Amino acid sequence: MESFNSSHHQQPQEEEEHRSDLQIYQPSLGFTSPPNAIHMRQLLISCAELIAHSDFSAAHRLVSILSANSSPYGDSTVRLAHQFARALFVRLSNCESYINISSAAKSSTYATSTPCTFAGASSSSASMMIPAANDANALLSESQLEALRSCYLTLNQITPFIRFTHLTANQAILEAIDEGQQAIHILDFDIMHGVQWPPFMQALAERSYNTLQPPPMLRITATGNDLALLHKTGERLLRFAQSLGLRFQFHPLILQLPNNNNDILPSALALLPEEALAVNCVLYLHRLLKDDFRDLRLFLHKIKALNPKVVTIAEREADHNNPLFLQTFVDALDHYAAIFESLEATLPPNSQERLTVEQIWFGREIMDVVAAEGDNRQRSERYESWDVMLRASGFSNVPLSPFALSQAKLLLRLHYPSEGYQLHILNDSFFLGWQSRSLFSVSSWH
């Protein structure tokens, strides 16, 4: 199968190719044969470019072409094009609505645009759509929330990304805390279902058994925005800790984003002097990114003031914080192309789990990157940017160990045996990717 991905971009040459595509693919004619991966990628970028230039009429024509030639089924190229075409359609509609409202404010006459529908959205796929991840105004129904939570667990099973970040962060925490430490406090930002911590508890129990020392007291302060889910997570972790003979406490802490959460951090945390503190930020820091870095810098300075033994950070390797929409779009297209290709290579053709993850989880992320604006947009930075911000806040990088590397390699070999997954080390941090593109990074800081 031809790869959808592109490892390099030459903007002037691409613009010329985009214009030739517009001449080749006419809505009235369609395709004489199914478009290949390169053509689909060029069409998607052409559509994004038209929207960026406010050429909405031409963009509508391209969206029609894309929706007619994409589907949530088929190969990874067709499935990815479906998700991005759907997101482009929503962005196009939002842009037109904004212009219509602005025009109405000036002329006192509300002008409506020509209604249009996204042909690629079937009734079954539409029922699976989840509002954008960072959209505070998009209220999820209970069924949508449950679908999202269930999808997270499925994602954790069928891809190595979450398990890789958890496993590597856990090992960094274990190695940063002395074996004789009798009290450990973990501040976990956005704990979700808490699937990261049972292996950590097992490692603590095994370490105490091997050293003939009593197991330490473990406290987890877990943040989230759903108190009921936090309580359920705490109850599950307590039962698991009891089965291992570990003393355990769980403290839920509600943080509502995108509201400023920095003011509550110092007062909401009960830190005991004999505890070793570890701060865990797995796929969390990007949520603090806005048009400036003020909130993120303040957050990092306050975390630094807590004097943790270790801070573990995992993030997407993506540049979705670019002020230019087209640049963000191209990077997102290549990032998710690699993810969809990995799913294509490692799961059966008719996998229901893959379909669910692509539509609910990654489809929601794509919608958030492409269609949302302002503070509601999902933003990501590459490792180099996090490195600069963390060092500026007084942190220094802690090298991840050879044992952590061997664990990550074993995880891939035993559970995700594909030559496509690539693990490499850069600046004492780990990067997991597909083929030549890094997708996630994990690092440890002090």
N, C-alpha and C positions, 0 to 999 in steps of 0.2 A: 504494500500500500504506500502510496506517495505521501511523504510527510507534509503536514500542514504547517509545520514550524519553519521559522527562518532565523538563522543565527546572526544575520547582519542586515542592516537596512540602509539603503542609499536613497535619501528622500527625493532628490531631483529626478533620478531615474524612475523611482516608483511613481511619481506624479505623472510622468509621461505614459507609463504602463497603465495607470488608472484611466487616463483619458482614452487610451485605445480600447480598454475594456468597455467603456461606456459606448463606444461605437460598435463593438462586436456584439454585445448582449443587449438586445432591444426587448422591452417588455412585451411588445406585440408579437414577437417571434419566439421568445423563449430560447431554450437550448435545443440544438439538434441532437446532442448527446449529453449525458450527465457531465457537469463541470468537474474538473479535477481539483485536487487540493490547492494548487497554486492559484488557479482561477478563482476559487471560492475566497481564498484569503485576499486576493486583490479586489474582488468585489466588495467584501466587507470593509476594507480600508477605504475604498472609493466612496462608499456610502457614509462612513464616518467623516471623511473629508468634506463631502457635500453638506452634511449637517453643520460642521464647524464653520463653513462659509455661508450658512443660512440659505443654501439652495434647496429648499424643502421639496419643491416639486420634483426635481431630479432624484432627490433622496427617496421619495415615496416610490418612484419607479424601481429603484434598486432594491428597496425593501420588498417590493412585490416579487421581483426576480428571486431574491434570496429565500423568501418564504415558500415560494413554489418549488424550490429545488433543495430544500432542507427538511429535516424531520427529526424528532427525538429518537428515531430508530435508524437503522442503517449503520454505515461505518462511522469512525470517529470524526471524519471530516464533515459529514452530513449532520451529525448530532451536534458538533460544536457550532457549525454555522447556524443551526436552528436556535441555539441559546443566544448567540450574539445578535442574530437578526431580530429576535424577540426584544432584546434589550435596546437595540437601535430604534425599533418601532416605538418603544415607550419614550425614549429620549426625544425622538422626533415629535411625538405628540405633545410632550411637555414643552418643547421649544415653541411649537406653534401656539399652544395655549398661552404661554407667557407673552408672545408678541401680540396675540389677540387682545389679551387683557390690557397690555400697555397701550395699544391703539384705542381701546374703548375708553381708557382713562383720559386720553387726549381729545377724543371726538365725542365722548359721552354716548357713543353708539357701540354696542358690543358686536363684534364681527366674528362669526364662527367659521372655523375652517371646514373644508370638505371632510365629512366623516370617512374614516378608513378603518379597516380591520386587518389584523395580522393573520394571513392565511395559514401560517404554520402552526397556529395554536389550536390543537384539537380539544374537544371537550374533556378528554381524559387528562391531557397534559395541563390544561387550564386549571383543573381542580387541584393540581399539585403545586401551583404557583404559590410562593411565599413572598410577602412584601420584603422590601430591601432591608438588609441586616441592620443598618445604622439609622433607619428612618424612625425617629421617635414618634411620628404621627401615624405610622402604619401599625395599627393595633391588630395583633394576631389573635385569631379565635383559638379556643382551647384545642380544637382538632388540628389546627395548623401548628400550634406549639408542640403538641404531642408528635406530629409528623416530623418536625425539626429535631426533636430530642431523639426519636427513634433513628432518624437518618444519621445523626452524629455517631451512634453506636455502630451502625452499618459501615459508615466511613472508616471507623477505627478498625473494623474487621477486614475490609477488602483492600485497603491501601496501607502502606507502611508509614505514611507521613506523621500521623498523630502518635503512633506507637514509637517511632524513632525519636520524636521530640521528647516524649515522656521518659523513655528509657535513658536517653543521654542526660537529660536534666536530673533524673534521680541519681545517676552515678556521680554527677558533679556534686550534688548535695551530700551524698554519703562520704565522698572523699574530702569534702571541706570541713566536716564535723569530726572531731576527735572520737576515737572509739570509746573512750571512757566517759564521754559526755552523758549526763544522766537526765537531761531535759532538752528536748528539741521543739522549737516552735516554727512552723511553716506558715508563711503568709502566701496564700495561693490566690492569684487574681483570676476570677472567672473559672471556678472549679468544675462547672458543668456537672457531669455524673460522677466525678471523682475517680475515673478509671486509672488515673496516673498513680494512685497511692497504694493500692493493695500490693503491687510488686515491691514498692519501697518498704512497706511494713514487713514483708517477708524477708527482705535483705537485712533490715534492722534485727529481726528475730534471729536470723542465721548468724549474724555477726556477734551478737551477744552470746549465743551458744558456743561459737568457736573460741571466743575469748574468755569464757567462763565468768562473764560479768552479767549482772542483772540488766534486762532490757531497759532502755531509757523511756521516760515519759514523753509521749508524742502529743503535741497540740497542733491542730490545724485551724487557722482562721481563714475561712473561705468566703470570697466575695462572689456576688452574683446579683441578678435583678429579680429573682423569683424565690421568695422565702420558702414556699412549699417544696420546691425542688431542692433547695439547700438543706432543709430538714431531712428529706428522704435520703439525700446523699450522705449526710452525717450519720443517720441511723444505719445505713449499709456499712459504712466504714467502721462504725463502732462494733457492729457484730463481727466483722472480719478481724478487727484488732483483738477482740475478746477470744476468738478462736485460736489466736497465736499467743495469747498470754501477755499482750502488750497493754500497758496503761495508756489510755487515749481520751482526749477531749476534743470536741468539735465546736467551733464558734462561727455561726453564720454572720455575714456582714453584707448588708444591702448597699450596693453602689449603683446609682442610676446614671447611666450615660445617655446623652452627651452633657448632662449637667456637670459642673465642675466638682470633682470628687476629692480634690486635693485638701480642702479644708478639714475633712473628717478623718484623714489618715492618722495624724498623731494622737488625737483624743480617743478614737474608736478602738485603738489597739491596746490591749493589756499586756505589756512586756515585763517579764519577770527577770531579775538580775542573773539568775543561774541558768537561764535558757540560752541556747545557741539558736539564733534566728536565721532562717533561710527564706528568701523572697523568690517566688516562682512566677514568672511572667511568660507563659506559653501562649503565643498568639493573642497577646493582650496589648502591648505597647502601641501598636498601630491604631488602636481605637482612640488614642489621645492626640493623634495627628489632626491638625486643622490647617487653616491657611497660614498660620505661623506656628512656631514650636514653643510658644510660651507655656502652655499647660503641661506639655511633656517635660520641659526643663524643670518646672516647679515640682512635678511629680518625682522626677529622678533625684532632685536635691533633697526632697523629704524622705525618700527611701534611703538615701545615703545617710541622712541624719539618724536613722534607726540603727545604724551600725550593724548590718547583717554580716554573718560569716560568708555568705555567698548569695549572689543574685543570678538566677538562671533565666535566660531569654531565648525564646524561639520565635521566629517570624518567617513570613513568606519572603522569598527572594524575588521581589517584584518592585517596579517603580510605578506605583499607581498614585503617586502624590504630585505628579507633574501638573503645573498650571495649564498646560496646553492639552486640550482634550484629545487631539489626534495622537500625540505621543503616548499618553496614557492608554489609549485604545490599542495601539499597536503592541505595546508591552503586554497588556492583558491578553490580547489575542494569542501571542506566542506562549505566554505562561500557561494558559488553560489548554492550548493545543497540546503541550507536552503532557499535561495531566490526563487529557482525554486519550491520547495515544497510549499512555501507560495502562489505562483501564482497558483499552482495546486489546492490548497484548497479554494481559494477565487474567482476564475473565472470559467466560464463555460468551458466544455471540448473543444468546438470548437471556443473559443474566438480568433478572429483575432487580437484584441489588445494585448493579451498575446503573440501570435506568433510574432508579430512585435517587441515588447519590448525585447523578448528573443533573437531574431536573430540580430536585429540592435543594441540595446543598450547594453544588457548584453553580447551578442556574441562578440561585439567589445571589451568590457572590458576583457573578458576571453582571446581573441586573444592577447590583449596587455600585459596581465600578463604572459601568457605562451610562446608566440612566439617572443616577442620583447626582445631586449637586450640593455644594456648600458643606456644612458639617455632617450632612447625612451620607455623603459619599464615602465608600470604603477606600481608605488610603493605605498604601504600603511603601516601605523604603527598603533598599537593599542593605546588606550587612555593613557596607562601608559607611553609610549614613548613621546607623546605630552606633558604630564604633566611635565616630566623631562625637556624637551627642553624649555617650556614656563617659568618654574620657573627659569631656568638658565639664561633666558633673562630678568629677573626682573619682570615677571608677577606674580600675585597672583590670585588664583581661587575665583570666586564670586559664592556663592551658588545659584542655580536655585530655584525659589520660589515654595511653595505649590500651588499657583494659576497656575503657569506654568505647574505643574504636572497635575492638574485637567483639564486644557485645552487639554493636550496631551491625557489624558485618554478619554475625551469626543470626540476628533477627531477619535480615534480608535473605540469607541462604536457606533458612529453615521454613520461613512463612511466605516469602515473596520471591521465589526462585526465578528471577528473570534477569538476563544480562543487561536489560535496558536500564535498570536502576543503578545509579552511579553514586558512590560515596567518596568524598574527598575532604582534605584538610586544608584550610587556609587561615592564616593568622591565629593558629591554635584553636580554631573553631571548626565544627563539622557542617558539611553541606550535603544534602541529599537531593538528587535530581533524577531526571529521566534523559537518557542519552547525553547530550552535551549541555543541557540546560539545568542549572541549579534551581530548585523549587523551594526548599526550606533550609534554614540555617539554625543551628543551636550554638550558644556560647555561654560562658560562665564568667562572672565578674565579682570583684571584691572592692 
